[in-house]
Amino acid sequence: MLAGGGSTRFGDADKLLAELDGTPLVRRVADRLAARTDRLVVSARPGKREVVRDVLAGVTAEVTVLPDPEPDRGPLAGMAVGLDAVSERHEYGAVVAGDMPFVAPALLDHLHDRAAPDHDVALVRSEAGWYNTTQAVYRADAVARGCERVLADGGGRILDAFDGLDTLTVEERELDGVVPTETFFDVDTREDLAAARDLL
């Protein structure tokens, strides 16, 4: 799970700690993921590891909070460190941003079933043509190495990490009836948080 963002559009507070229905966003995401996995690897800004660890205390899965090795390089650095840790025990891992409070575990199950064993990447392309890279399933070692390569080259675009990898794209329309549409809703601003409350 990615929890290393700077919350630049949220004002002077950390959006991941903002409460939705009495629960911090990052905890809400962790609880939803813990319903499907026994281990969560979380990348966080070095100065916020303890706060994130405290907020996630009591999550039913094993939680490992790792420092984002390159803060302010976007989600790519968090993906690199997180997937590298996942690869020590598992072939595949899901990456989910900590600001997606309605993440549907059924989507990750679906993507994993589509990915294994032949594909390195399974992700959804929205009807607008955007790739949902922060709610996707990856062959952990291969994608971690791809992320590291892009970072070493000075890049920051997640899609570049998939060069040379076997990528399966699932069109969003294929998910009708499989997962709720709000699974991709993310909170970037205080207005987004208000909208999220309306979706409860």
N, C-alpha and C positions, 0 to 999 in steps of 0.2 A: 504494500500500500504506500502511496506517495503522500508524504506529509511535510515536504520541504519547501513549499512555496512561500513567497514573501507577503502574500495577501495585499499586494499593492493597490488593488482596486476596491478593497474593503474598508479603507480608511486606516485609522491608527490602531486597530485591533487585529488579532489573529483570527481569521475567519474559521479555521478548523476548530477553534475553541468556542465559537459562537454556538449558542444553544438553539436547537430545533425541538420543540415539544419537551423542553427540559433536559435534553441530552446534547452534549457537544457534537458537532458534525463528525469529527474524526472517530468518536466513540460509536456513533450511530452506524457509520460505515463498517467499522471493525466488528460490531455485533452481528451485522447482516452477513459478513463474510465468514465469521466464526460458525455460523449455522451450517457451513459446507466444508470447512477445513479444520484441521487440528493445529495448524501453524500459520501465523501471520508474521511476515517480515515487513517492517515499517522503516522507510527512510525519512529522516527528519533533519532539519537544520541543526548544526552542532550545538547551538545555544538553547535549543528547545527539546532536546532528547528527554530530559528528566520530566518536563511538563507533559510531553506526549506519553511517556511511560506511566506517569501517575494517572492520567486520564483513562488509559487503557487497562489499568489494574482491575482484575476481576473478569476480563473477557474470557470466555470459555475455551479459547484456543491458546496455545503457547505463543507468546508475543516476543519478538526480538526487535529492538529499536536500534537501528544503525545510523551513524552520522552520514548525512549527504556529503560525499567527498568534495563536491564542487558546487557550493551554494551559488545561486543566481545563474546557473547554466540551464535552468529549466528542468523538466521532468527526466530528461535523458540521463543525467548523472544518478538520480534516484533509482531509475530503472536498472542501470548498470550494477550498482551495489546490491540492490534487492534481488535481482535475478541471479547474480553470482552466488549469493547466500542460499537461495532456493536450490540452485543446481547441485549443492552438496548432498542433497537428499532426494531430489525429485527431478524428473525429466522435464516436466512442464510446470509453469507457474502462471497465475493470473496477475495482471497489473491493474490496479484500480486507484483512481485519485481519491484522496481523503475528503474531497469536497462534493462527492456524489452521493447524497444521502438516501437515494432511492435505488441504489444498485441492486439489481435482481440476480441473486445467485444462480437462478435458472439459466440466465444468459451465459454465465461463465461455464456452467455444465454443458450447455449446448455447444459453445465454442470449443471446449476441450474435446468433446465427442467428435467434432468435425476435424479438429487438428490432428489428434493422435491416430496412428503413429506416423503419418506421411508428411505432415506439414510442420514448418517451424513457427509460423505465425498464423493466427486466426483472429480476424478483426472485422468490425462492422463498418460499412460505408453508408453514411446517412443519405437521405433522399436529396440533400443539397450537395452531395459529393464530398463531404468531409469524412476523414477516416477517424474512427474513435479508438485512438491508440492507448488511451488511459482507462479503458475498460475492455481488455482483450486478453487473449491467452497466447503464451509464447513458449517455445522450447528454450528453457532457461539458459543453458550454457551458450547456445548459438547467438541468442539475442543479446545477452550480456556482453559477449565479445564484440558484436556489432555496435552496441552503444559505446563501448570503450574506444573502438576505432574512430567513430565519428567525433567523440570528444577530443581524442588525441590530434585529430586533424583540424580542430578549432571550430567544428560545426555544432549544431544544436538541434537539427531537424530529426525527429524520431524516425520518420519514414526512411531516411538515409541509412539507418541501422539495419534495414531489411535487405539491403543490396546483396544479391547472391543467395538469399534465403528463399525457401519455398513458402510463399505467402498465399493463404486462402482468404479471399474477401467474401464476406456475407453481406448481401444487400439488406438494408433496413426493412424493406417491404417483406422480405422472407421471414421476418420475426413476428409478423402479425399473428396474434393468438399464442405466441410462444412466451413473450415477456411483455410487461407493461412498458408503454412508451416513455414513461418518466425515468426509466433506468438511467438514461443518459443526462438527466438534468443535473447541472452543476451550479454551485454557488460561488460567484465571483464578487458580487456586490451586495450591499445591504438590501437593495431592491430584490435581488435574487432570493435572499433569505426570506423576505416577506412573501414572495411567490411560492417558496417551498412550503411555508406554513399553510398556504391555501390548498396545497396538494395533499395534505395529511388527511 
